């Protein structure tokens, strides 16, 4: 009789722990999904801004055809990306193309003085900052998720219900610095808006670059 009670207690504890672990997996999985959704929203905001930016530059620098086409091409590839690693690579290429576009703008004083161009540049700064913050949070949550699903006994439950490790959103920190373009000739250099240096929580001890 005592043995039966001991066995019943052990089974009950095991089941309770299994349910708790499963609920923890589900909760953290939803957090990862939510964190990625935040990144996705900001990336789509940048996609929406690029055509307006290209059209504005075209109005002042129409003969810069190659640079403008590279930006449009990079935007198309970024918006059609499938996996998260693929999106990271294509978003990096899009940022490089946009930076080249702003480098071109440096040679056109009338373009730099345009209020429309200045407004687009400020919007880009805001979006780049938001992408950086969302990326940091996403990678931190993914780190927690991957640690959980790789730890016994959570890994057994994860495998049983089809959960697996999630990919990090890998981009270079330099890529997330918004282009530094003076809004007008009187703006002092130290007044340019730029995001903070991008060193996310995922870089603190996970061994995965951000």
ChimeraX attribute file (.defattr): number of C-alpha atoms within 10 A of each C-alpha:
attribute: neighborCount
match mode: 1-to-1
recipient: residues
	/A:1	6
	/A:2	7
	/A:3	8
	/A:4	9
	/A:5	10
	/A:6	11
	/A:7	12
	/A:8	12
	/A:9	12
	/A:10	12
	/A:11	12
	/A:12	12
	/A:13	12
	/A:14	12
	/A:15	12
	/A:16	12
	/A:17	14
	/A:18	16
	/A:19	13
	/A:20	13
	/A:21	18
	/A:22	16
	/A:23	12
	/A:24	15
	/A:25	20
	/A:26	14
	/A:27	12
	/A:28	17
	/A:29	18
	/A:30	12
	/A:31	16
	/A:32	21
	/A:33	14
	/A:34	14
	/A:35	20
	/A:36	21
	/A:37	14
	/A:38	17
	/A:39	21
	/A:40	16
	/A:41	15
	/A:42	19
	/A:43	20
	/A:44	14
	/A:45	16
	/A:46	21
	/A:47	19
	/A:48	12
	/A:49	16
	/A:50	19
	/A:51	15
	/A:52	14
	/A:53	21
	/A:54	20
	/A:55	14
	/A:56	17
	/A:57	22
	/A:58	15
	/A:59	10
	/A:60	16
	/A:61	17
	/A:62	12
	/A:63	10
	/A:64	14
	/A:65	10
	/A:66	8
	/A:67	17
	/A:68	23
	/A:69	13
	/A:70	18
	/A:71	23
	/A:72	18
	/A:73	14
	/A:74	20
	/A:75	23
	/A:76	14
	/A:77	17
	/A:78	22
	/A:79	15
	/A:80	11
	/A:81	15
	/A:82	10
	/A:83	10
	/A:84	15
	/A:85	15
	/A:86	16
	/A:87	21
	/A:88	18
	/A:89	17
	/A:90	21
	/A:91	25
	/A:92	21
	/A:93	20
	/A:94	26
	/A:95	22
	/A:96	18
	/A:97	21
	/A:98	24
	/A:99	19
	/A:100	16
	/A:101	20
	/A:102	18
	/A:103	14
	/A:104	15
	/A:105	19
	/A:106	13
	/A:107	11
	/A:108	13
	/A:109	12
	/A:110	13
	/A:111	21
	/A:112	22
	/A:113	14
	/A:114	15
	/A:115	13
	/A:116	14
	/A:117	21
	/A:118	17
	/A:119	13
	/A:120	16
	/A:121	23
	/A:122	19
	/A:123	15
	/A:124	19
	/A:125	20
	/A:126	17
	/A:127	22
	/A:128	24
	/A:129	21
	/A:130	19
	/A:131	21
	/A:132	25
	/A:133	18
	/A:134	21
	/A:135	26
	/A:136	23
	/A:137	20
	/A:138	26
	/A:139	27
	/A:140	21
	/A:141	24
	/A:142	25
	/A:143	23
	/A:144	15
	/A:145	21
	/A:146	16
	/A:147	14
	/A:148	19
	/A:149	20
	/A:150	16
	/A:151	11
	/A:152	10
	/A:153	13
	/A:154	20
	/A:155	19
	/A:156	15
	/A:157	17
	/A:158	21
	/A:159	12
	/A:160	9
	/A:161	9
	/A:162	8
	/A:163	15
	/A:164	14
	/A:165	15
	/A:166	17
	/A:167	13
	/A:168	23
	/A:169	22
	/A:170	19
	/A:171	19
	/A:172	14
	/A:173	16
	/A:174	12
	/A:175	18
	/A:176	24
	/A:177	20
	/A:178	22
	/A:179	24
	/A:180	15
	/A:181	19
	/A:182	18
	/A:183	21
	/A:184	15
	/A:185	10
	/A:186	7
	/A:187	10
	/A:188	10
	/A:189	11
	/A:190	7
	/A:191	9
	/A:192	13
	/A:193	18
	/A:194	18
	/A:195	17
	/A:196	13
	/A:197	12
	/A:198	19
	/A:199	15
	/A:200	19
	/A:201	18
	/A:202	22
	/A:203	16
	/A:204	11
	/A:205	9
	/A:206	13
	/A:207	9
	/A:208	13
	/A:209	18
	/A:210	21
